[in-house]
Amino acid sequence: MENNAVITINNLVKRFPVGGDFFTALKDVDLKLNKGEFTGLVGPSGSGKTTLLNIIGGLDSPSEGQVSVLGQALNDTSHGDRARLRREHMGFIFQSYNLLPVYTVFENVELPLILNKVESREREEKVTQAIEWVGLSDKRDSRPAMLSGGECQRTAIARAIVHQPALVLADEPTANLDAENSHHIMKIMLQLNHELSTSFIFATHDEKIMAYLRRIIHLDDGQITEDEKIKNPKTSA
C-alpha cells in the first residue's frame, strides 16, 4: 500500500445516463485518506457524497479517473475481486440497517464470518465480542422485530466490525435515531477506531455525527469544496 494511504482517488468523474443525456454526479475529485482516519463526506442531498462512498466501496464504478482502496486499483479489479475486498476488509453501515428479519442478533452479526469461511469456534468468539462492544449481549437471541431502532443500528454496527475490517463505510448511520442513540453509536465507533485503527468514512449531513469527526470533506454539486481538519472533535457524549 502506498505509504499509509487507505484510499487514493485521482481525477474521479462519475456520470449517470438520464434520458438521452448524462448527469455528472462527481467532477474531478481528488482525495487521499490514511489509515485510522475518522472522516465525513458532508454536503446537502445530491452533493455526491453517497455516490463517492459507493465508488470507494466498489459498489459502483467511476466513469473516469483512478480509485485505489486498501492497495487495490478498483479500475483494474473484477467484480469478484471487489466483492472479496468488501467481504474480507470492509464493513458497511446503512441507515436502513439491512438486517435479515428471520435471523437473531447473533446470526445477523455472524453472517460476514460465515461468508469468510471462519470456523465455528472462532465465529462464536468474534460474534460474542462484537455484540459486547455494542452493548447487546442481552439481546443476542432476539430478532430485529423485537429490537428498537437504536438496537437494530447497533446490531448493524456489530455486523460491520465483527471481522475487524480495515475500513468501515457508513451512509447516514444515525438518520433514524434520536440524539441519545446517535451519541452512543458514535462513541462505539470512536472506540473501535481507537482500539483497532479502523478507518471510518461517513456520508452525512447530521450535525451529531459531524461533531465527532476529525476531518470533514465538504461536497457540493459533485465537487470537493473544502477539506477541513478538526482541531477539537468531540470524544464523548
C-alpha positions as CSV (number, residue, x, y, z in Angstrom):
1,M,0.0,0.0,0.0
2,E,1.2,3.4,-0.9
3,N,2.7,4.9,2.3
4,N,-0.1,4.9,4.9
5,A,-2.9,5.5,2.3
6,V,-6.1,3.6,2.7
7,I,-7.9,5.4,-0.2
8,T,-6.3,7.3,-3.1
9,I,-8.6,8.9,-5.7
10,N,-7.3,10.9,-8.7
11,N,-9.4,12.9,-11.2
12,L,-12.6,10.9,-10.4
13,V,-15.6,11.6,-12.6
14,K,-19.0,9.8,-12.3
15,R,-21.8,10.2,-14.9
16,F,-25.2,8.6,-14.9
17,P,-27.4,8.3,-18.0
18,V,-30.5,10.4,-17.8
19,G,-32.8,10.1,-20.8
20,G,-30.6,10.7,-23.9
21,D,-28.1,12.7,-21.9
22,F,-25.8,12.3,-18.8
23,F,-25.9,13.7,-15.3
24,T,-22.4,14.3,-13.8
25,A,-22.6,13.3,-10.1
26,L,-18.9,13.7,-9.4
27,K,-16.4,16.1,-11.1
28,D,-12.6,15.9,-10.9
29,V,-12.5,14.6,-7.4
30,D,-9.0,14.1,-5.8
31,L,-8.8,12.6,-2.4
32,K,-6.4,10.7,-0.1
33,L,-7.3,9.1,3.3
34,N,-4.8,7.5,5.6
35,K,-5.1,4.6,8.0
36,G,-7.1,5.3,11.2
37,E,-8.9,8.4,9.9
38,F,-12.4,9.3,11.2
39,T,-13.7,11.3,8.3
40,G,-17.0,12.6,7.0
41,L,-18.2,13.3,3.5
42,V,-20.6,16.2,4.2
43,G,-23.0,18.1,1.9
44,P,-26.6,18.6,1.0
45,S,-28.7,15.9,-0.7
46,G,-27.5,15.5,-4.3
47,S,-24.0,16.7,-3.5
48,G,-22.4,13.4,-4.5
49,K,-21.4,12.0,-1.1
50,T,-23.3,8.7,-1.3
51,T,-22.1,8.2,-4.9
52,L,-18.5,8.8,-3.7
53,L,-19.0,6.4,-0.8
54,N,-20.4,3.7,-3.1
55,I,-17.4,4.1,-5.5
56,I,-14.9,3.8,-2.6
57,G,-16.8,0.6,-1.5
58,G,-16.6,-0.9,-5.0
59,L,-20.4,-0.9,-5.3
60,D,-20.2,1.5,-8.3
61,S,-17.5,2.2,-10.8
62,P,-16.0,5.6,-11.9
63,S,-16.7,6.9,-15.4
64,E,-13.2,8.4,-15.4
65,G,-10.2,8.6,-13.1
66,Q,-8.3,6.3,-10.7
67,V,-9.5,4.8,-7.4
68,S,-7.3,2.7,-5.2
69,V,-8.7,1.2,-2.0
70,L,-6.6,-0.8,0.5
71,G,-3.9,-1.1,-2.1
72,Q,-6.1,-2.4,-4.9
73,A,-6.8,-0.3,-8.0
74,L,-10.5,-0.8,-8.4
75,N,-10.5,0.3,-12.1
76,D,-8.5,-2.9,-12.8
77,T,-10.4,-5.2,-10.5
78,S,-13.1,-7.7,-11.4
79,H,-16.5,-7.8,-9.8
80,G,-15.4,-10.9,-7.9
81,D,-12.2,-9.3,-6.6
82,R,-14.1,-6.2,-5.5
83,A,-16.7,-8.4,-3.7
84,R,-13.8,-10.3,-2.0
85,L,-12.2,-7.0,-0.9
86,R,-15.5,-5.8,0.6
87,R,-16.2,-9.1,2.3
88,E,-12.7,-9.5,3.8
89,H,-11.6,-6.0,4.5
90,M,-14.6,-3.6,4.6
91,G,-17.6,-3.1,6.8
92,F,-20.8,-1.3,5.7
93,I,-23.4,0.5,7.8
94,F,-26.6,1.8,6.2
95,Q,-29.3,4.0,7.6
96,S,-31.9,1.2,6.8
97,Y,-30.0,-1.4,8.9
98,N,-30.4,-4.2,6.3
99,L,-30.8,-6.9,8.9
100,L,-32.3,-10.2,8.0
101,P,-35.6,-10.4,9.8
102,V,-35.6,-14.2,10.4
103,Y,-32.1,-14.1,12.0
104,T,-31.3,-13.3,15.6
105,V,-28.9,-10.6,16.6
106,F,-26.2,-13.3,16.9
107,E,-26.9,-14.8,13.4
108,N,-27.0,-11.4,11.7
109,V,-23.7,-10.5,13.2
110,E,-22.2,-13.9,12.4
111,L,-23.1,-13.7,8.6
112,P,-19.9,-12.0,7.4
113,L,-17.8,-14.6,9.2
114,I,-19.7,-17.4,7.6
115,L,-19.2,-15.8,4.2
116,N,-15.4,-15.6,5.0
117,K,-15.4,-19.3,6.0
118,V,-14.3,-18.7,9.6
119,E,-14.6,-21.9,11.6
120,S,-17.4,-22.1,14.2
121,R,-15.4,-21.7,17.4
122,E,-13.7,-18.6,16.2
123,R,-17.1,-17.3,14.9
124,E,-18.6,-17.7,18.4
125,E,-15.7,-15.8,20.0
126,K,-15.7,-12.9,17.5
127,V,-19.5,-12.5,17.4
128,T,-19.7,-12.5,21.2
129,Q,-17.0,-9.9,21.4
130,A,-18.7,-7.7,18.7
131,I,-22.1,-7.9,20.5
132,E,-20.4,-6.9,23.8
133,W,-18.7,-4.0,22.0
134,V,-22.1,-2.5,21.1
135,G,-23.8,-3.4,24.4
136,L,-26.3,-6.0,23.1
137,S,-25.2,-9.2,25.0
138,D,-28.7,-9.5,26.5
139,K,-30.3,-9.3,23.0
140,R,-28.2,-11.9,21.2
141,D,-31.2,-14.2,20.7
142,S,-33.7,-11.5,19.7
143,R,-34.8,-10.9,16.2
144,P,-34.9,-7.4,14.6
145,A,-38.7,-7.1,15.1
146,M,-38.1,-7.3,18.8
147,L,-35.5,-4.5,18.8
148,S,-35.6,-0.7,19.0
149,G,-34.2,1.4,16.2
150,G,-31.1,2.0,18.2
151,E,-30.6,-1.7,18.9
152,C,-31.1,-2.5,15.2
153,Q,-28.4,0.0,14.3
154,R,-26.0,-1.3,17.0
155,T,-26.6,-4.8,15.5
156,A,-25.7,-3.5,12.1
157,I,-22.5,-1.9,13.5
158,A,-21.6,-5.2,15.2
159,R,-22.0,-7.0,11.9
160,A,-19.9,-4.4,10.1
161,I,-17.0,-4.7,12.5
162,V,-17.1,-8.4,13.6
163,H,-14.3,-9.3,11.2
164,Q,-12.3,-6.2,12.3
165,P,-12.1,-4.6,8.9
166,A,-9.5,-2.1,7.8
167,L,-12.2,0.3,6.5
168,V,-15.8,1.0,7.6
169,L,-18.2,3.0,5.3
170,A,-21.3,4.4,6.9
171,D,-24.1,6.1,5.0
172,E,-26.2,8.3,7.2
173,P,-26.0,5.8,10.1
174,T,-27.9,7.9,12.6
175,A,-30.6,9.2,10.3
176,N,-33.4,7.2,12.0
177,L,-32.1,7.6,15.6
178,D,-32.7,10.0,18.4
179,A,-29.9,12.1,19.9
180,E,-29.1,9.7,22.8
181,N,-28.7,6.7,20.5
182,S,-26.8,8.7,17.9
183,H,-24.2,9.8,20.5
184,H,-24.0,6.2,21.9
185,I,-23.3,4.8,18.4
186,M,-20.7,7.4,17.6
187,K,-18.9,6.7,20.9
188,I,-18.8,3.0,19.9
189,M,-17.3,3.7,16.5
190,L,-14.8,6.1,18.0
191,Q,-13.7,3.3,20.4
192,L,-13.2,0.9,17.6
193,N,-11.3,3.5,15.6
194,H,-9.0,4.0,18.6
195,E,-8.6,0.3,19.6
196,L,-8.3,-1.3,16.1
197,S,-7.1,1.6,14.0
198,T,-10.1,1.0,11.8
199,S,-10.6,3.8,9.2
200,F,-14.2,5.2,9.2
201,I,-15.8,7.3,6.4
202,F,-19.3,8.7,6.9
203,A,-21.6,10.2,4.3
204,T,-23.8,12.5,6.4
205,H,-25.3,15.9,7.0
206,D,-26.1,15.1,10.6
207,E,-24.5,17.6,12.9
208,K,-24.4,15.0,15.7
209,I,-22.0,12.9,13.6
210,M,-20.1,15.9,12.4
211,A,-19.2,16.9,16.0
212,Y,-17.1,13.7,16.4
213,L,-15.2,13.8,13.1
214,R,-11.5,14.6,12.9
215,R,-11.7,15.5,9.2
216,I,-14.7,16.9,7.2
217,I,-14.7,16.8,3.4
218,H,-17.3,19.2,2.1
219,L,-19.0,18.4,-1.2
220,D,-21.3,20.5,-3.3
221,D,-22.6,19.8,-6.8
222,G,-20.2,16.8,-7.2
223,Q,-17.1,18.6,-6.2
224,I,-14.9,18.9,-3.1
225,T,-15.3,22.5,-1.9
226,E,-13.3,22.2,1.4
227,D,-11.1,19.7,3.2
228,E,-11.2,20.6,6.8
229,K,-9.1,19.1,9.7
230,I,-11.0,19.4,13.0
231,K,-8.8,20.5,15.9
232,N,-11.0,19.6,18.8
233,P,-13.5,16.9,17.8
234,K,-16.0,15.6,20.4
235,T,-14.8,12.4,22.2
236,S,-17.8,11.8,24.5
237,A,-21.5,12.5,24.7
